[in-house]
């Protein structure tokens, strides 16, 4: 899509960086989020999560919200859920795999309900997007 024909409503995020350091403020959905590199990276200040940190957070948040919404619709006794994300990246820092640990708590949750909630977690939109190849175009 030509950027001249793109409307403001279509823009999902806007960010700007200077050459002084890696700290970057990105505006998205009415919020400003800070993206940075760790202090051990030259130019990194550690003032915010790394880009991959946001990716892992997006996956964890989406999976948890999907599980919570499903349990609420089914009126299942889910009290809380916790997720831990363990990524593996290759030598060039490209993401190879992500291992997820998901703990579900709720008095009266059956083994079948727990298994179903684990399956539902894998159906969150962020997970489905990561599983398929996404074309990214620089215009």
VEXSELO-834170 format. One line per 4 residues: for each residue x negated, y, z negated of N, C-alpha, C, O. Coordinates in nm, 3 decimals, decimal comma, padded with zeros to 5 digits, m for minus. Last residue first. Example, Ala and Ser with C-alpha at 12.3 -4.5 7.8 and 13.67 -1.06 7.14 Angstrom:
// residues 2
m01,285/m00,225/m00,708/m01,367/m00,106/m00,714/m01,290/00,003/m00,787/m01,341/00,114/m00,804 | m01,319/m00,569/m00,780/m01,230/m00,450/m00,780/m01,320/m00,330/m00,780/m01,424/m00,332/m00,846
//
This chain:
// residues 139
m00,746/m00,018/m00,266/m00,700/00,063/m00,153/m00,759/00,202/m00,156/m00,731/00,284/m00,068 | m00,816/m00,340/m00,345/m00,864/m00,204/m00,367/m00,827/m00,122/m00,246/m00,872/m00,151/m00,135 | m00,605/m00,595/m00,456/m00,656/m00,519/m00,343/m00,702/m00,382/m00,389/m00,631/m00,315/m00,465 | m00,579/m00,915/m00,572/m00,603/m00,778/m00,616/m00,668/m00,705/m00,500/m00,772/m00,747/m00,450
m00,373/m01,190/m00,605/m00,448/m01,108/m00,510/m00,457/m00,966/m00,565/m00,357/m00,905/m00,600 | m00,405/m01,448/m00,824/m00,343/m01,318/m00,804/m00,431/m01,237/m00,710/m00,550/m01,220/m00,734 | m00,335/m01,785/m00,854/m00,428/m01,687/m00,800/m00,352/m01,557/m00,773/m00,247/m01,558/m00,709 | m00,191/m01,882/m01,166/m00,190/m01,874/m01,020/m00,291/m01,770/m00,974/m00,327/m01,679/m01,049
m00,241/m01,857/m01,435/m00,253/m01,989/m01,374/m00,255/m01,984/m01,222/m00,314/m02,070/m01,157 | m00,183/m01,594/m01,496/m00,323/m01,638/m01,501/m00,343/m01,771/m01,431/m00,449/m01,797/m01,375 | 00,096/m01,601/m01,473/00,017/m01,516/m01,382/m00,129/m01,559/m01,380/m00,192/m01,560/m01,274 | 00,165/m01,769/m01,684/00,196/m01,811/m01,547/00,115/m01,729/m01,445/00,072/m01,782/m01,343
00,079/m01,604/m01,897/00,017/m01,734/m01,873/00,041/m01,781/m01,730/m00,052/m01,827/m01,663 | 00,257/m01,390/m01,864/00,112/m01,366/m01,854/00,040/m01,498/m01,827/m00,050/m01,503/m01,743 | 00,515/m01,510/m01,897/00,474/m01,450/m01,769/00,324/m01,426/m01,756/00,269/m01,440/m01,647 | 00,523/m01,832/m02,057/00,524/m01,686/m02,066/00,469/m01,628/m01,935/00,385/m01,690/m01,870
00,514/m02,102/m02,068/00,596/m02,044/m01,962/00,600/m01,892/m01,968/00,673/m01,829/m01,892 | 00,386/m02,193/m02,288/00,313/m02,200/m02,162/00,390/m02,141/m02,044/00,337/m02,130/m01,933 | 00,587/m02,178/m02,478/00,475/m02,083/m02,485/00,399/m02,078/m02,353/00,354/m01,971/m02,312 | 00,740/m02,403/m02,419/00,792/m02,271/m02,383/00,680/m02,167/m02,384/00,679/m02,077/m02,300
00,585/m02,605/m02,536/00,605/m02,603/m02,391/00,650/m02,464/m02,343/00,604/m02,415/m02,240 | 00,617/m02,531/m02,804/00,482/m02,534/m02,745/00,490/m02,533/m02,593/00,411/m02,465/m02,527 | 00,890/m02,567/m02,830/00,835/m02,432/m02,843/00,692/m02,424/m02,788/00,653/m02,322/m02,731 | 00,900/m02,847/m02,802/00,967/m02,762/m02,704/00,912/m02,619/m02,711/00,890/m02,557/m02,607
00,763/m02,925/m03,034/00,711/m02,961/m02,901/00,772/m02,873/m02,793/00,702/m02,830/m02,701 | 00,940/m02,824/m03,226/00,801/m02,776/m03,221/00,742/m02,806/m03,084/00,676/m02,720/m03,025 | 01,165/m02,978/m03,172/01,171/m02,832/m03,157/01,030/m02,774/m03,146/01,005/m02,684/m03,065 | 01,066/m03,233/m03,237/01,113/m03,205/m03,100/01,119/m03,054/m03,074/01,083/m03,008/m02,966
01,017/m03,209/m03,507/00,905/m03,235/m03,418/00,943/m03,203/m03,274/00,861/m03,152/m03,197 | 01,216/m02,934/m03,635/01,192/m03,074/m03,605/01,070/m03,088/m03,516/01,025/m02,991/m03,456 | 01,215/m02,706/m03,896/01,181/m02,726/m03,754/01,151/m02,874/m03,732/01,069/m02,932/m03,803 | 01,252/m02,682/m04,171/01,355/m02,751/m04,094/01,326/m02,762/m03,945/01,406/m02,823/m03,873
01,089/m02,384/m04,203/01,153/m02,492/m04,278/01,262/m02,554/m04,192/01,353/m02,485/m04,146 | 00,824/m02,309/m03,997/00,966/m02,289/m04,020/01,024/m02,409/m04,091/01,010/m02,523/m04,046 | 00,558/m02,224/m03,784/00,606/m02,251/m03,918/00,755/m02,222/m03,927/00,804/m02,124/m03,872 | 00,309/m02,323/m03,561/00,448/m02,282/m03,576/00,495/m02,320/m03,715/00,476/m02,433/m03,759
00,012/m02,244/m03,401/00,072/m02,296/m03,524/00,211/m02,237/m03,536/00,230/m02,115/m03,525 | m00,189/m02,312/m03,134/m00,062/m02,251/m03,171/m00,007/m02,320/m03,294/00,018/m02,441/m03,293 | m00,476/m02,248/m02,955/m00,423/m02,318/m03,072/m00,299/m02,242/m03,116/m00,304/m02,120/m03,135 | m00,597/m02,275/m02,627/m00,505/m02,208/m02,719/m00,472/m02,301/m02,835/m00,443/m02,419/m02,814
m00,863/m02,207/m02,415/m00,801/m02,306/m02,503/m00,719/m02,230/m02,605/m00,766/m02,131/m02,662 | m00,925/m02,121/m02,090/m00,881/m02,068/m02,219/m00,814/m02,182/m02,295/m00,720/m02,244/m02,245 | m01,190/m02,098/m01,845/m01,078/m02,165/m01,911/m01,045/m02,093/m02,041/m01,125/m02,017/m02,095 | m01,345/m01,905/m01,706/m01,328/m02,041/m01,654/m01,207/m02,110/m01,714/m01,130/m02,174/m01,643
m01,413/m01,577/m01,616/m01,332/m01,662/m01,701/m01,311/m01,798/m01,634/m01,266/m01,806/m01,520 | m01,744/m01,480/m01,558/m01,611/m01,504/m01,501/m01,538/m01,605/m01,588/m01,595/m01,706/m01,629 | m02,007/m01,440/m01,634/m01,900/m01,383/m01,718/m01,760/m01,397/m01,660/m01,666/m01,333/m01,708 | m02,191/m01,588/m01,507/m02,167/m01,455/m01,452/m02,050/m01,384/m01,520/m02,000/m01,283/m01,472
m02,174/m01,829/m01,645/m02,295/m01,747/m01,659/m02,276/m01,605/m01,607/m02,339/m01,512/m01,657 | m01,821/m01,842/m01,746/m01,943/m01,895/m01,686/m02,059/m01,796/m01,703/m02,044/m01,692/m01,767 | m01,634/m01,865/m02,051/m01,672/m01,793/m01,929/m01,803/m01,851/m01,878/m01,885/m01,901/m01,954 | m01,357/m01,956/m02,236/m01,487/m02,002/m02,186/m01,515/m01,927/m02,057/m01,432/m01,924/m01,965
m01,167/m01,850/m02,525/m01,202/m01,848/m02,383/m01,340/m01,908/m02,357/m01,427/m01,910/m02,444 | m00,934/m01,919/m02,739/m01,074/m01,956/m02,727/m01,112/m01,959/m02,578/m01,089/m02,061/m02,512 | m00,701/m01,781/m02,954/m00,743/m01,789/m02,814/m00,894/m01,813/m02,809/m00,972/m01,737/m02,868 | m00,436/m01,869/m03,162/m00,579/m01,841/m03,154/m00,624/m01,872/m03,011/m00,589/m01,976/m02,956
m00,131/m01,770/m03,310/m00,202/m01,822/m03,194/m00,348/m01,780/m03,203/m00,380/m01,669/m03,247 | 00,146/m01,843/m03,513/00,011/m01,785/m03,502/m00,059/m01,851/m03,386/m00,048/m01,972/m03,365 | 00,470/m01,765/m03,628/00,384/m01,837/m03,533/00,250/m01,765/m03,528/00,243/m01,643/m03,538 | 00,745/m01,810/m03,854/00,628/m01,740/m03,803/00,553/m01,830/m03,706/00,571/m01,951/m03,702
00,994/m01,937/m03,866/00,966/m01,824/m03,957/00,846/m01,743/m03,909/00,846/m01,621/m03,921 | 01,248/m02,091/m03,693/01,109/m02,049/m03,683/01,089/m01,927/m03,774/01,159/m01,827/m03,760 | 01,495/m02,252/m03,685/01,441/m02,189/m03,806/01,292/m02,155/m03,800/01,218/m02,186/m03,894 | 01,687/m02,156/m03,395/01,601/m02,250/m03,464/01,531/m02,179/m03,579/01,510/m02,058/m03,573
01,860/m02,034/m03,216/01,888/m02,028/m03,360/01,812/m02,136/m03,436/01,865/m02,198/m03,528 | 01,798/m02,002/m02,957/01,843/m02,136/m02,996/01,885/m02,143/m03,143/01,938/m02,244/m03,189 | 01,708/m01,740/m02,966/01,826/m01,774/m02,884/01,885/m01,908/m02,923/02,006/m01,927/m02,921 | 01,482/m01,774/m03,133/01,595/m01,690/m03,177/01,722/m01,724/m03,098/01,830/m01,736/m03,156
01,316/m01,931/m02,973/01,364/m01,984/m03,102/01,485/m01,904/m03,151/01,579/m01,962/m03,206 | 01,272/m01,748/m02,763/01,338/m01,876/m02,737/01,397/m01,933/m02,866/01,511/m01,977/m02,869 | 01,137/m01,539/m02,895/01,264/m01,515/m02,827/01,342/m01,643/m02,804/01,464/m01,647/m02,822 | 00,905/m01,673/m02,987/00,998/m01,612/m03,081/01,134/m01,590/m03,019/01,236/m01,618/m03,082
00,785/m01,750/m02,742/00,825/m01,851/m02,842/00,929/m01,794/m02,937/01,030/m01,859/m02,966 | 00,738/m01,495/m02,632/00,819/m01,593/m02,560/00,871/m01,700/m02,655/00,989/m01,736/m02,649 | 00,567/m01,381/m02,818/00,699/m01,320/m02,796/00,793/m01,416/m02,724/00,913/m01,418/m02,751 | 00,345/m01,554/m02,789/00,416/m01,546/m02,916/00,555/m01,485/m02,899/00,651/m01,533/m02,960
00,270/m01,504/m02,523/00,308/m01,639/m02,564/00,389/m01,635/m02,693/00,490/m01,705/m02,706 | 00,210/m01,229/m02,537/00,317/m01,277/m02,450/00,364/m01,416/m02,492/00,484/m01,442/m02,497 | m00,009/m01,226/m02,717/00,116/m01,155/m02,747/00,232/m01,206/m02,666/00,342/m01,225/m02,719 | m00,200/m01,381/m02,577/m00,152/m01,421/m02,710/m00,019/m01,355/m02,742/00,074/m01,421/m02,788
m00,230/m01,225/m02,339/m00,188/m01,365/m02,334/m00,130/m01,409/m02,469/m00,022/m01,469/m02,473 | m00,319/m00,983/m02,445/m00,196/m00,987/m02,365/m00,142/m01,130/m02,358/m00,021/m01,151/m02,370 | m00,557/m01,064/m02,566/m00,448/m01,011/m02,648/m00,315/m01,016/m02,574/m00,212/m01,049/m02,632 | m00,705/m01,131/m02,339/m00,674/m01,235/m02,438/m00,559/m01,191/m02,528/m00,472/m01,272/m02,563
m00,714/m00,875/m02,219/m00,657/m00,988/m02,147/m00,617/m01,098/m02,246/m00,507/m01,152/m02,237 | m00,849/m00,726/m02,413/m00,710/m00,693/m02,381/m00,642/m00,807/m02,307/m00,524/m00,834/m02,331 | m01,096/m00,856/m02,397/m01,022/m00,854/m02,523/m00,876/m00,821/m02,502/m00,788/m00,881/m02,564 | m01,176/m00,789/m02,141/m01,135/m00,927/m02,168/m01,060/m00,937/m02,299/m00,968/m01,018/m02,311
m01,238/m00,515/m02,183/m01,132/m00,554/m02,091/m01,084/m00,698/m02,114/m00,964/m00,725/m02,108 | m01,281/m00,486/m02,545/m01,332/m00,496/m02,409/m01,216/m00,527/m02,314/m01,107/m00,561/m02,360 | m01,127/m00,256/m02,779/m01,151/m00,389/m02,724/m01,212/m00,380/m02,584/m01,195/m00,280/m02,513 | m01,316/00,035/m02,885/m01,193/m00,034/m02,847/m01,227/m00,173/m02,798/m01,345/m00,204/m02,776
m01,561/00,131/m02,941/m01,447/00,208/m02,990/m01,313/00,147/m02,953/m01,208/00,202/m02,986 | m01,815/00,044/m02,871/m01,734/m00,041/m02,958/m01,612/00,030/m03,013/m01,564/m00,005/m03,121 | m01,977/00,171/m02,693/m01,963/00,233/m02,824/m01,885/00,146/m02,922/m01,887/00,171/m03,042 | m02,211/00,101/m02,440/m02,092/00,059/m02,513/m02,091/00,120/m02,652/m02,192/00,119/m02,722
m02,454/00,167/m02,337/m02,342/00,253/m02,303/m02,213/00,215/m02,373/m02,115/00,289/m02,365 | m02,557/m00,163/m02,334/m02,601/m00,025/m02,314/m02,485/00,061/m02,264/m02,425/00,031/m02,161 | m02,401/m00,356/m02,575/m02,412/m00,332/m02,431/m02,453/m00,187/m02,414/m02,391/m00,098/m02,472 | m02,361/m00,354/m02,843/m02,484/m00,418/m02,797/m02,501/m00,412/m02,645/m02,603/m00,457/m02,592
m02,109/m00,241/m02,880/m02,227/m00,157/m02,899/m02,357/m00,220/m02,852/m02,454/m00,150/m02,824 | m01,892/m00,355/m02,613/m01,950/m00,370/m02,746/m02,074/m00,282/m02,759/m02,138/m00,251/m02,658 | m01,696/m00,123/m02,422/m01,787/m00,236/m02,432/m01,840/m00,241/m02,574/m01,834/m00,142/m02,647 | m01,345/m00,040/m02,410/m01,487/m00,008/m02,428/m01,568/m00,137/m02,417/m01,513/m00,246/m02,405
m01,040/00,126/m02,399/m01,115/00,010/m02,351/m01,262/00,049/m02,361/m01,299/00,160/m02,323 | m00,759/00,241/m02,564/m00,903/00,258/m02,545/m00,963/00,125/m02,503/m00,938/00,022/m02,567 | m00,446/00,350/m02,443/m00,527/00,245/m02,505/m00,673/00,270/m02,470/m00,706/00,315/m02,361 | m00,159/00,533/m02,480/m00,299/00,541/m02,441/m00,374/00,432/m02,516/m00,367/00,424/m02,639
00,171/00,488/m02,350/00,071/00,470/m02,455/m00,068/00,491/m02,396/m00,091/00,469/m02,277 | 00,353/00,483/m02,144/00,367/00,587/m02,244/00,268/00,578/m02,359/00,280/00,652/m02,457 | 00,258/00,270/m01,984/00,388/00,261/m02,048/00,404/00,361/m02,163/00,462/00,328/m02,267 | m00,073/00,367/m02,014/00,019/00,268/m01,962/00,146/00,268/m02,047/00,139/00,266/m02,170
m00,389/00,506/m01,969/m00,249/00,532/m02,003/m00,162/00,426/m01,935/m00,176/00,400/m01,816 | m00,699/00,450/m02,110/m00,607/00,409/m02,004/m00,466/00,438/m02,054/m00,428/00,400/m02,164 | m01,017/00,568/m02,168/m00,878/00,574/m02,211/m00,789/00,545/m02,092/m00,803/00,606/m01,986 | m01,326/00,422/m02,231/m01,228/00,459/m02,129/m01,090/00,461/m02,190/m01,049/00,366/m02,258
m01,664/00,405/m02,288/m01,535/00,429/m02,351/m01,438/00,488/m02,249/m01,465/00,592/m02,188 | m01,916/00,385/m02,178/m01,810/00,300/m02,122/m01,672/00,324/m02,183/m01,574/00,268/m02,134 | m02,075/00,705/m02,109/m02,064/00,578/m02,180/m01,948/00,500/m02,120/m01,888/00,544/m02,021 | m02,119/00,898/m01,904/m02,187/00,908/m02,033/m02,187/00,777/m02,110/m02,287/00,741/m02,172
m01,975/00,909/m01,675/m02,100/00,834/m01,667/m02,175/00,834/m01,801/m02,284/00,777/m01,810 | m01,627/00,843/m01,754/m01,737/00,931/m01,718/m01,864/00,848/m01,711/m01,861/00,728/m01,738 | m01,311/00,722/m01,635/m01,434/00,701/m01,709/m01,536/00,805/m01,663/m01,533/00,850/m01,549 | m00,961/00,670/m01,658/m01,071/00,753/m01,607/m01,192/00,728/m01,697/m01,178/00,714/m01,819
m00,649/00,517/m01,556/m00,766/00,532/m01,642/m00,871/00,617/m01,576/m00,872/00,634/m01,454 | m00,321/00,412/m01,559/m00,413/00,513/m01,505/m00,526/00,527/m01,605/m00,503/00,546/m01,724 | m00,080/00,167/m01,462/m00,182/00,215/m01,554/m00,271/00,315/m01,483/m00,294/00,305/m01,362 | 00,123/00,140/m01,277/00,135/00,068/m01,404/00,034/00,117/m01,507/00,060/00,110/m01,627
00,309/00,322/m01,053/00,178/00,313/m01,116/00,195/00,249/m01,255/00,270/00,298/m01,338 | 00,565/00,361/m00,964/00,500/00,234/m00,930/00,366/00,216/m01,000/00,315/00,104/m01,006 | 00,636/00,617/m01,034/00,707/00,507/m01,098/00,639/00,373/m01,072/00,655/00,279/m01,151 | 00,490/00,775/m00,856/00,448/00,767/m00,995/00,512/00,650/m01,067/00,449/00,588/m01,153
00,453/00,599/m00,541/00,519/00,693/m00,630/00,469/00,674/m00,772/00,412/00,570/m00,805 | 00,249/00,588/m00,258/00,280/00,528/m00,387/00,344/00,633/m00,478/00,292/00,745/m00,490 | 00,160/00,704/m00,032/00,302/00,672/m00,036/00,345/00,612/m00,170/00,464/00,588/m00,192 | m00,109/00,731/m00,081/m00,032/00,852/m00,054/00,118/00,825/m00,063/00,194/00,915/m00,097
m00,211/00,476/m00,100/m00,191/00,551/m00,224/m00,112/00,679/m00,202/m00,053/00,730/m00,297 | m00,058/00,218/00,081/m00,132/00,343/00,089/m00,104/00,423/m00,037/00,011/00,438/m00,079 | m00,084/m00,117/00,000/00,000/00,000/00,000/m00,088/00,123/00,000/m00,185/00,129/m00,076
//
